[in-house]
Amino acid sequence: MSQLRVRQIKSSIGTKPKHRGTLRALGLGRIGKSHVFDDRPEIRGMIAKVPHLVSVEDVDEAEAPAKKS
C-alpha cells in the first residue's frame, strides 16, 4: 500500500476552527511537522479540507518509518 507524508507548511492562526481541528486530527500542530499515513480515502478527505496549509508527497516503502505493532 502506498503511503503519504503530510507536512504542515503554513500556520493555522487565523484559520477556521474546523481547519485547526483537521490539522490536529492529522497529528500536525506546528509548521514543519510531518506525519506518514497510508493512502486512504479518509486521509485524502482531510487533506482536501486544508490544502493551503499542508504539502503532500508520496513515500517509498523503504523511507517510511516502521509501524509499531
ZIJOJO-V496097 format. One line per field, one symbol per residue. ss: DSSP state (H for helix, E for strand, L for the rest). burial: I if it has 16 or more other C-alpha atoms within 10 Angstrom, else O. Layout:
ss: ???
burial: ???
//
This chain:
ss: LLEEEEEELLLLLLLLHHHHHHHHHLLLLLLLLEEEEELLHHHHHHHHHLLLLEEEEEELLLLLLLLLL
burial: OOIIIIIIIOOIOOOOOOIIOIIOOIIIIOOOOIOIIOOOOOOOOOIOOIOOIIIIOOIOOOOOOOOOO
//
